[in-house]
């Protein structure tokens, strides 16, 4: 069989039998093409969720070794003496994504070889100098792109297998048809020009740096005033990109004899894929940070999201942290309920203190419960006679991290659950359910899937905010284990939740609370159960929602995972100051 690794149809041959490496090869929009071929889809290795969790922890340990080696390599390369903690903050999240992605891609090629069904593969010549991203945010965009994955699979096949290959000319390789980028709204574009980084002349050298705190803007300004500093809303542009310079990439990990093909491919790809911001562009990064109008000796640094892929912030935070400024990070989603998550592991590994939305972690003493930040200052209204708002999510067609969420082709199971829920509702209720699509489609063709399945379905494209949509709705329907349902529960909005707990694994610390939510009909483990509950309560949602046992389960959950804090800015100020003085 011909091995096909991506949706790029120029690699599919003419009429050969096909082995698709994964469901990501089969774009819904091209069903009329691939459905006519004789094909098989290779079983996905992480459909074994026990293996997924085991691989997650093994790779977390492996990442520590890589960061340790990179510390020596990069210090020597740049003639600096930064410690391992500095480099861990600066590029730890990238390493987490890199190893997870390459492990996944290598494992699937290995499974294809083990199937003994592959006779050949069509590949293109890869320009390896073009593979390195400028920085982590660009790398994340790359790893869910078809052409990039085609290149990586090609390298792995050539380096670790004996599969016969046929070279396809570069101009025969079609471009990816999917769009992954979300456009910034006009309002946000104007806001960035008018508000961001203004009045920095009033900043003092020992002011706390507060950026992307997950607080509403007005509340973030109040927080800075409460800390007795001039309020500044900050944002950082990217460092100007440079070309690859191979003199910065002439190094390798110390492991002279990799113990398997995975370690061999990591050793080969790491110098080629490490973003330019850590190599060719590192001196420019350091220089840019020095020129910014940031506090020279911040009393502490506080963010909920900038620590993942904002290079200027990361270099500033890493250096300031080594000089004594505490790095205080906050949850920005359903961290407390996820059984495992690479983003959470990175955050807990670098933070002096991690402020949770209410949960505690006996294995990480740096986790300090506080409360939910996103709903501070918000008052949500809804319409007891309005629609039902069903909010959907998507994940990339290719894995980009290891998390307790559907990965790659498992999203097809997620879509099936949504259709089963909607299809189980009476026609009279279906007419009043608004499906809010995830704004970043990521190549799933959400709208077409729904319209092909249900001709008269009400659809919102995802451009309007959930808060505005809720004003016209009687019930919020959550379909995934992440931020949104925590916000609605915290705001006491009538909420029904359902998802497959085999693909959205719940952390042990949260299982008791979810059991209580299930007993009162808020949480459901199957779409059919959720549909029955919606049908039961539809004509009197407040009658169910305001019952004592329903509110008790909601309140208990929120106290642990989405806690409402009275006088939140005052209490957050106190928490930050106390934490900083420890």
C-alpha positions as CSV (number, residue, x, y, z in Angstrom):
1,X,0.0,0.0,0.0
2,X,1.0,3.6,-0.6
3,X,1.7,5.4,2.7
4,X,0.0,8.9,2.8
5,X,1.0,11.1,5.7
6,X,-1.0,14.3,5.1
7,X,-3.9,15.7,3.0
8,X,-1.6,17.0,0.3
9,X,-3.1,15.1,-2.6
10,X,-0.1,15.3,-4.8
11,X,1.4,12.6,-2.6
12,X,-1.5,10.2,-3.0
13,X,-0.5,8.7,-6.3
14,X,-3.0,7.7,-9.0
15,X,-5.1,4.6,-8.1
16,X,-2.9,2.7,-5.6
17,X,-4.4,1.3,-2.4
18,X,-3.7,3.9,0.3
19,X,-2.7,3.6,4.0
20,X,-3.6,6.9,5.5
21,X,-1.3,7.6,8.5
22,X,-4.2,9.2,10.4
23,X,-7.6,10.8,10.2
24,X,-5.8,14.2,9.7
25,X,-5.2,13.1,6.1
26,X,-9.0,13.0,5.3
27,X,-10.3,16.6,5.1
28,X,-14.0,16.7,5.3
29,X,-14.1,19.2,2.4
30,X,-12.3,16.6,0.2
31,X,-14.5,13.6,1.0
32,X,-15.6,13.2,-2.6
33,X,-11.9,12.5,-3.4
34,X,-10.7,10.2,-0.7
35,X,-14.0,8.3,-0.4
36,X,-13.5,7.0,-3.9
37,X,-10.1,5.5,-3.1
38,X,-9.4,2.0,-1.7
39,X,-7.9,2.9,1.7
40,X,-7.2,2.0,5.3
41,X,-6.5,4.4,8.2
42,X,-3.7,3.3,10.5
43,X,-5.0,3.0,14.1
44,X,-3.8,6.0,16.2
45,X,-1.4,5.1,19.0
46,X,-2.9,7.5,21.4
47,X,-6.3,6.0,21.1
48,X,-4.8,4.0,23.9
49,X,-5.3,6.6,26.6
50,X,-3.3,4.7,29.2
51,X,-0.4,4.9,26.8
52,X,-1.0,8.6,26.3
53,X,-0.8,9.3,30.0
54,X,2.3,7.1,30.3
55,X,4.0,8.8,27.4
56,X,3.1,12.2,28.9
57,X,5.1,11.5,32.1
58,X,8.0,9.9,30.3
59,X,8.3,12.9,28.0
60,X,8.1,15.3,30.9
61,X,11.2,13.6,32.4
62,X,12.9,13.6,29.0
63,X,12.3,17.3,28.6
64,X,14.2,18.0,31.8
65,X,17.3,16.3,30.4
66,X,17.0,18.3,27.1
67,X,16.8,21.6,29.0
68,X,19.8,20.7,31.1
69,X,21.9,19.9,27.9
70,X,20.6,23.0,26.1
71,X,21.7,25.1,29.1
72,X,25.3,24.2,28.4
73,X,25.0,24.4,24.6
74,X,23.4,27.8,24.5
75,X,25.5,29.3,27.2
76,X,28.6,28.4,25.3
77,X,27.1,29.4,21.9
78,X,26.1,32.9,23.2
79,X,29.0,33.3,25.6
80,X,26.6,33.8,28.6
81,X,26.3,32.1,32.0
82,X,22.6,31.8,32.5
83,X,21.4,29.0,34.8
84,X,19.1,26.1,33.9
85,X,16.1,27.8,35.5
86,X,16.6,30.8,33.1
87,X,16.6,28.6,30.0
88,X,13.7,26.5,31.4
89,X,11.5,29.6,31.6
90,X,12.7,30.9,28.2
91,X,12.3,27.7,26.1
92,X,10.7,25.1,28.4
93,X,7.3,25.3,26.8
94,X,8.8,25.0,23.3
95,X,10.7,21.8,24.4
96,X,7.5,20.4,25.8
97,X,5.7,20.8,22.4
98,X,8.7,19.8,20.4
99,X,9.2,16.4,22.1
100,X,5.5,15.6,22.1
101,X,5.1,16.4,18.4
102,X,8.1,14.5,17.2
103,X,7.3,11.5,19.4
104,X,3.9,11.4,17.9
105,X,5.1,11.7,14.3
106,X,7.8,9.1,14.8
107,X,5.5,6.6,16.6
108,X,3.0,6.7,13.7
109,X,5.7,6.1,11.1
110,X,7.0,3.3,13.2
111,X,3.5,1.8,13.4
112,X,3.2,2.1,9.6
113,X,6.4,0.1,9.2
114,X,5.2,-2.5,11.7
115,X,2.0,-3.1,9.8
116,X,4.0,-4.7,7.0
117,X,1.6,-3.3,4.5
118,X,3.6,-0.3,3.2
119,X,5.2,-0.7,-0.2
120,X,6.1,2.9,-1.0
121,X,5.6,6.5,-0.1
122,X,5.7,9.7,-2.2
123,X,7.8,12.5,-0.6
124,X,9.3,15.8,-1.6
125,X,12.8,17.2,-1.1
126,X,12.8,19.1,2.1
127,X,14.6,22.4,2.5
128,X,15.6,21.8,6.1
129,X,16.9,25.4,6.5
130,X,13.3,26.6,6.2
131,X,11.9,24.5,9.0
132,X,13.0,26.6,12.0
133,X,10.4,28.9,13.2
134,X,11.1,32.4,14.4
135,X,9.8,31.8,17.9
136,X,7.6,29.5,19.9
137,X,4.3,31.0,18.7
138,X,5.3,30.5,15.1
139,X,6.4,26.9,15.9
140,X,2.9,26.2,17.3
141,X,1.4,27.4,14.0
142,X,3.8,25.2,12.0
143,X,3.1,22.0,13.8
144,X,-0.5,22.0,12.8
145,X,0.3,22.9,9.2
146,X,0.1,20.3,6.5
147,X,3.2,21.2,4.6
148,X,5.3,21.4,7.7
149,X,4.1,17.9,8.8
150,X,4.8,16.6,5.3
151,X,8.4,17.7,5.7
152,X,8.8,16.2,9.1
153,X,7.3,12.9,8.1
154,X,9.6,12.9,5.1
155,X,12.7,13.4,7.3
156,X,11.6,10.6,9.7
157,X,10.9,8.2,6.9
158,X,14.3,8.8,5.2
159,X,16.2,8.7,8.5
160,X,14.6,5.8,10.3
161,X,13.0,3.5,7.8
162,X,13.6,1.5,4.6
163,X,10.3,2.4,3.0
164,X,10.9,2.9,-0.8
165,X,10.2,6.5,-1.7
166,X,9.4,8.4,-4.9
167,X,10.5,12.0,-5.0
168,X,7.9,14.6,-6.1
169,X,8.9,17.9,-7.4
170,X,8.4,20.8,-5.2
171,X,5.9,22.5,-7.5
172,X,3.7,19.4,-7.4
173,X,3.2,19.8,-3.7
174,X,-0.1,21.5,-3.2
175,X,-0.5,24.1,-0.4
176,X,-2.6,23.3,2.7
177,X,-6.2,24.2,2.3
178,X,-6.8,24.9,5.9
179,X,-6.6,28.2,7.7
180,X,-5.5,28.1,11.3
181,X,-5.0,31.8,12.1
182,X,-7.7,33.8,13.8
183,X,-7.9,37.4,12.6
184,X,-7.6,40.0,15.3
185,X,-10.8,42.0,15.6
186,X,-10.9,45.7,14.4
187,X,-11.6,46.7,18.0
188,X,-8.5,44.9,19.3
189,X,-6.4,46.4,16.5
190,X,-7.5,49.9,17.5
191,X,-7.0,49.1,21.1
192,X,-3.5,47.9,20.6
193,X,-2.6,51.2,19.0
194,X,-4.4,53.5,21.4
195,X,-4.0,51.8,24.8
196,X,-1.1,49.4,24.9
197,X,2.2,50.6,26.3
198,X,1.1,54.2,26.9
199,X,2.2,56.2,29.8
200,X,5.3,54.1,30.5
201,X,7.1,57.3,31.5
202,X,5.1,57.1,34.8
203,X,6.4,53.6,35.5
204,X,8.8,53.1,38.4
205,X,11.7,50.7,38.4
206,X,10.3,48.6,41.2
207,X,6.7,48.4,39.9
208,X,5.2,45.0,39.5
209,X,4.9,43.9,35.9
210,X,1.3,42.8,35.2
211,X,0.4,41.7,31.7
212,X,-2.3,39.4,30.2
213,X,-3.6,38.7,33.7
214,X,-6.9,37.3,32.4
215,X,-8.7,40.1,34.3
216,X,-11.0,42.3,32.3
217,X,-9.0,45.4,31.3
218,X,-10.8,47.7,33.8
219,X,-10.1,45.3,36.6
220,X,-6.5,45.0,35.6
221,X,-6.2,48.8,35.8
222,X,-7.8,48.7,39.2
223,X,-5.3,46.1,40.4
224,X,-2.4,48.3,39.4
225,X,-3.8,51.3,41.2
226,X,-4.4,49.1,44.2
227,X,-0.7,48.2,44.1
228,X,0.0,52.0,44.1
229,X,1.5,52.1,40.7
230,X,0.5,54.0,37.5
231,X,-1.8,51.6,35.5
232,X,-0.3,50.5,32.2
233,X,-1.7,48.0,29.8
234,X,1.3,46.4,28.1
235,X,1.8,44.4,25.0
236,X,4.9,43.2,23.2
237,X,5.5,43.0,19.5
238,X,7.7,40.2,18.1
239,X,11.4,40.6,17.5
240,X,12.1,41.1,13.8
241,X,12.8,37.8,12.1
242,X,16.2,36.8,10.7
243,X,17.4,34.1,8.3
244,X,18.8,30.8,9.4
245,X,22.6,30.8,10.0
246,X,23.9,27.2,10.2
247,X,26.9,28.4,12.2
248,X,24.5,28.6,15.2
249,X,23.2,25.1,14.5
250,X,26.4,23.1,14.3
251,X,25.9,21.2,17.6
252,X,24.2,18.2,18.9
253,X,23.0,16.5,22.1
254,X,25.7,14.6,24.0
255,X,23.9,11.2,23.5
256,X,26.4,9.7,21.0
257,X,24.5,6.4,20.8
258,X,20.7,7.0,20.8
259,X,18.9,4.1,22.4
260,X,16.2,4.0,19.7
261,X,15.1,5.8,16.5
262,X,13.1,8.3,18.5
263,X,16.2,9.6,20.3
264,X,18.0,9.5,17.0
265,X,15.4,11.7,15.4
266,X,15.3,14.1,18.3
267,X,19.1,14.4,18.2
268,X,18.9,15.2,14.5
269,X,15.9,17.6,14.5
270,X,16.6,19.6,17.7
271,X,19.4,21.8,16.1
272,X,17.3,22.2,13.0
273,X,14.0,23.1,14.6
274,X,15.0,25.1,17.7
275,X,13.4,28.5,17.0
276,X,15.7,31.3,15.8
277,X,14.9,33.5,18.8
278,X,17.1,31.1,20.9
279,X,19.9,30.9,18.3
280,X,20.4,33.4,15.5
281,X,18.1,36.0,17.0
282,X,19.0,35.6,20.7
283,X,21.2,38.7,20.9
284,X,18.6,40.8,19.3
285,X,16.0,39.4,21.8
286,X,18.3,40.4,24.7
287,X,19.0,43.8,23.2
288,X,15.3,44.4,22.6
289,X,14.4,43.6,26.2
290,X,17.0,46.0,27.5
291,X,15.5,48.8,25.4
292,X,12.0,48.3,26.6
293,X,10.5,50.6,29.2
294,X,9.8,47.8,31.6
295,X,10.6,48.1,35.4
296,X,14.3,47.4,36.0
297,X,13.7,45.6,39.3
298,X,10.0,44.6,39.4
299,X,8.8,43.6,42.8
300,X,7.1,40.7,41.1
301,X,5.8,39.6,37.6
302,X,2.2,38.5,37.2
303,X,0.6,36.9,34.1
304,X,-1.9,34.2,33.1
305,X,-0.7,33.6,29.5
306,X,2.4,35.6,28.4
307,X,4.7,32.9,29.8
308,X,3.9,30.4,27.1
309,X,5.1,32.0,23.8
310,X,5.9,35.7,24.2
311,X,9.6,35.8,23.8
312,X,10.2,39.3,25.0
313,X,8.2,38.7,28.2
314,X,10.0,35.3,28.7
315,X,13.5,36.7,28.5
316,X,12.6,39.6,30.7
317,X,10.9,37.3,33.3
318,X,13.7,34.7,33.2
319,X,16.4,37.3,33.9
320,X,14.3,39.3,36.4
321,X,13.4,36.1,38.2
322,X,17.1,35.1,38.6
323,X,17.7,38.6,40.0
324,X,15.1,38.0,42.7
325,X,11.7,39.1,41.2
326,X,9.1,36.5,41.9
327,X,7.3,35.0,38.9
328,X,3.6,34.6,39.8
329,X,1.5,32.8,37.3
330,X,-2.3,32.3,37.2
331,X,-4.6,29.7,35.8
332,X,-6.2,30.6,32.5
333,X,-8.6,27.8,32.1
334,X,-9.7,24.4,33.4
335,X,-6.3,23.5,34.8
336,X,-7.6,22.0,38.1
337,X,-9.9,19.5,36.3
338,X,-7.5,18.2,33.6
339,X,-5.9,14.9,34.5
340,X,-2.7,15.9,32.7
341,X,-1.6,18.8,30.5
342,X,1.7,19.9,29.1
343,X,0.9,23.6,29.6
344,X,0.1,23.0,33.2
345,X,3.3,21.0,33.8
346,X,5.4,23.8,32.3
347,X,3.7,26.5,34.4
348,X,4.2,24.6,37.6
349,X,7.8,23.9,36.8
350,X,8.8,27.6,36.3
351,X,6.5,29.5,38.6
352,X,7.5,30.7,42.1
353,X,3.8,30.7,42.8
354,X,0.9,29.5,40.6
355,X,-2.5,31.0,41.6
356,X,-5.3,28.6,41.0
357,X,-9.0,29.2,40.6
358,X,-9.5,27.4,43.9
359,X,-7.9,24.0,43.7
360,X,-4.8,22.7,45.6
361,X,-2.1,20.2,44.6
362,X,-0.3,18.3,47.3
363,X,2.6,17.5,44.9
364,X,3.2,21.2,44.0
365,X,3.5,23.5,47.0
366,X,3.8,26.5,44.7
367,X,0.1,26.1,43.9
368,X,-1.9,28.7,45.9
369,X,-5.7,28.8,45.7
370,X,-7.3,32.1,45.0
371,X,-10.3,32.3,42.6
372,X,-11.5,32.7,39.1
373,X,-10.1,35.8,37.4
374,X,-12.0,35.9,34.2
375,X,-15.4,36.7,35.7
376,X,-14.2,39.5,38.1
377,X,-16.4,42.6,37.6
378,X,-18.8,40.7,35.3
379,X,-22.6,40.5,35.7
380,X,-24.1,38.0,33.3
381,X,-27.8,38.2,32.4
382,X,-29.8,35.6,30.5
383,X,-33.4,35.1,29.2
384,X,-35.5,32.4,30.9
385,X,-37.6,32.1,27.7
386,X,-34.6,32.3,25.3
387,X,-32.6,29.9,23.3
388,X,-30.2,27.2,24.4
389,X,-26.6,28.1,23.6
390,X,-24.4,25.1,22.7
391,X,-20.8,26.0,22.6
392,X,-18.4,23.9,20.7
393,X,-14.6,23.6,20.7
394,X,-12.0,22.2,18.3
395,X,-8.5,20.8,18.7
396,X,-5.9,20.7,15.8
397,X,-6.0,17.8,13.3
398,X,-2.4,17.1,14.4
399,X,-1.3,16.7,18.0
400,X,0.6,19.7,19.3
401,X,0.9,18.8,23.0
402,X,-0.2,16.0,25.3
403,X,-3.3,16.9,27.2
404,X,-6.4,15.2,28.7
405,X,-8.4,16.2,25.6
406,X,-9.2,14.7,22.2
407,X,-6.1,14.5,20.1
408,X,-6.0,14.4,16.3
409,X,-8.6,12.1,14.8
410,X,-10.3,11.7,18.2
411,X,-12.1,15.0,17.3
412,X,-14.3,12.9,15.0
413,X,-15.7,11.2,18.1
414,X,-16.2,14.6,19.7
415,X,-18.3,15.7,16.7
416,X,-20.3,12.5,16.8
417,X,-21.2,13.2,20.4
418,X,-22.4,16.7,19.5
419,X,-24.6,15.3,16.7
420,X,-26.0,12.6,19.0
421,X,-26.9,15.1,21.6
422,X,-28.6,17.5,19.2
423,X,-30.3,14.6,17.3
424,X,-31.7,13.2,20.6
425,X,-33.6,16.5,21.3
426,X,-37.3,16.9,20.3
427,X,-37.9,19.0,17.2
428,X,-39.5,21.7,19.2
429,X,-36.3,22.2,21.2
430,X,-33.9,21.7,18.3
431,X,-35.4,24.8,16.7
432,X,-34.3,26.8,19.8
433,X,-30.7,25.5,20.1
434,X,-28.0,27.9,18.8
435,X,-24.8,26.1,17.9
436,X,-21.8,28.4,18.5
437,X,-18.9,27.1,16.4
438,X,-15.3,27.4,17.5
439,X,-13.9,30.4,15.7
440,X,-10.6,28.7,14.7
441,X,-11.9,25.9,12.4
442,X,-8.5,24.3,12.0
443,X,-9.6,22.4,8.9
444,X,-12.5,20.5,10.5
445,X,-15.2,22.2,8.3
446,X,-17.5,22.5,11.4
447,X,-20.3,24.4,9.6
448,X,-20.5,22.1,6.6
449,X,-20.6,19.0,8.9
450,X,-23.5,20.5,10.8
451,X,-25.5,21.6,7.8
452,X,-24.9,18.3,6.1
453,X,-26.3,16.5,9.1
454,X,-29.1,18.9,10.1
455,X,-30.4,21.2,7.4
456,X,-32.2,23.8,9.6
457,X,-29.7,24.0,12.4
458,X,-29.2,27.5,13.9
459,X,-25.4,28.3,13.7
460,X,-23.3,31.2,15.1
461,X,-19.9,31.4,13.5
462,X,-18.1,32.1,16.8
463,X,-17.4,35.8,16.1
464,X,-19.9,37.1,18.7
465,X,-18.9,36.8,22.4
466,X,-20.4,34.1,24.5
467,X,-21.4,36.8,27.1
468,X,-23.5,38.6,24.4
469,X,-25.1,35.4,23.2
470,X,-26.0,34.3,26.7
471,X,-28.2,37.4,27.1
472,X,-30.7,35.8,24.7
473,X,-30.5,32.3,26.1
474,X,-32.1,30.3,28.9
475,X,-29.5,27.5,29.1
476,X,-25.7,27.2,28.5
477,X,-24.6,23.8,27.1
478,X,-20.9,23.0,27.5
479,X,-19.3,20.3,25.4
480,X,-15.7,20.2,26.6
481,X,-13.6,20.3,29.8
482,X,-12.1,23.7,29.6
483,X,-12.7,27.3,30.6
484,X,-16.2,28.2,29.5
485,X,-18.3,26.1,31.8
486,X,-16.3,27.3,34.8
487,X,-17.2,30.9,33.9
488,X,-20.9,30.1,33.6
489,X,-21.0,28.1,36.8
490,X,-19.2,30.9,38.6
491,X,-21.7,33.4,37.2
492,X,-24.6,31.1,38.2
493,X,-25.8,30.8,34.6
494,X,-28.0,27.6,34.1
495,X,-25.6,25.1,32.7
496,X,-25.6,21.6,31.3
497,X,-22.2,19.9,30.6
498,X,-21.5,16.7,28.8
499,X,-18.4,15.1,27.3
500,X,-16.7,11.7,26.9
501,X,-14.6,11.3,30.1
502,X,-12.4,8.8,28.2
503,X,-11.1,11.6,26.0
504,X,-11.5,14.4,28.4
505,X,-10.0,12.7,31.5
506,X,-10.9,14.4,34.8
507,X,-8.3,14.8,37.5
508,X,-8.7,12.7,40.6
509,X,-9.0,15.9,42.7
510,X,-12.1,16.9,40.8
511,X,-14.0,13.6,40.5
512,X,-16.0,14.0,43.7
513,X,-17.2,17.4,42.6
514,X,-18.1,16.1,39.1
515,X,-20.0,13.2,40.8
516,X,-22.1,15.7,42.7
517,X,-22.7,17.7,39.5
518,X,-23.8,14.5,37.8
519,X,-26.2,13.6,40.6
520,X,-28.2,16.9,40.1
521,X,-28.1,16.7,36.3
522,X,-25.5,19.4,35.6
523,X,-22.8,17.1,34.3
524,X,-23.4,14.1,32.0
525,X,-21.0,11.5,30.6
526,X,-23.1,10.7,27.5
527,X,-24.8,13.0,25.0
528,X,-28.1,11.0,25.3
529,X,-28.3,11.6,29.1
530,X,-27.6,15.4,28.6
531,X,-30.4,15.5,25.9
532,X,-32.9,13.9,28.2
533,X,-32.1,16.4,31.0
534,X,-32.4,19.3,28.6
535,X,-35.8,18.0,27.5
536,X,-37.0,17.5,31.0
537,X,-36.1,21.0,32.3
538,X,-36.6,23.0,29.1
539,X,-40.0,24.6,30.0
540,X,-38.8,25.5,33.5
541,X,-35.0,25.9,33.6
542,X,-35.1,28.2,36.7
543,X,-37.2,25.6,38.6
544,X,-34.4,23.1,38.3
545,X,-31.5,25.4,38.5
546,X,-32.6,27.1,41.7
547,X,-33.3,23.9,43.6
548,X,-31.3,23.6,46.8
549,X,-29.4,20.5,45.8
550,X,-28.5,21.9,42.3
551,X,-27.1,25.1,43.8
552,X,-25.3,23.2,46.5
553,X,-23.5,21.1,43.9
554,X,-22.7,24.1,41.8
555,X,-21.4,26.1,44.8
556,X,-19.2,23.3,46.0
557,X,-17.7,22.9,42.6
558,X,-17.0,26.6,42.3
559,X,-15.4,26.8,45.7
560,X,-12.9,24.3,44.5
561,X,-12.4,25.1,40.8
562,X,-14.0,28.5,40.0
563,X,-14.2,30.3,43.3
564,X,-15.9,33.7,43.5
565,X,-13.9,36.1,45.6
566,X,-15.6,38.9,47.5
567,X,-13.8,42.3,47.0
568,X,-11.6,40.5,44.4
569,X,-9.2,43.3,43.5
570,X,-8.6,44.0,47.2
571,X,-8.0,40.3,47.9
572,X,-5.9,39.8,44.8
573,X,-3.7,42.7,45.8
574,X,-3.3,41.3,49.3
575,X,-2.5,37.8,47.9
576,X,0.1,39.1,45.5
577,X,1.8,41.3,48.1
578,X,1.7,38.5,50.7
579,X,3.0,35.9,48.2
580,X,5.8,38.3,47.1
581,X,6.9,38.8,50.8
582,X,7.2,35.1,51.6
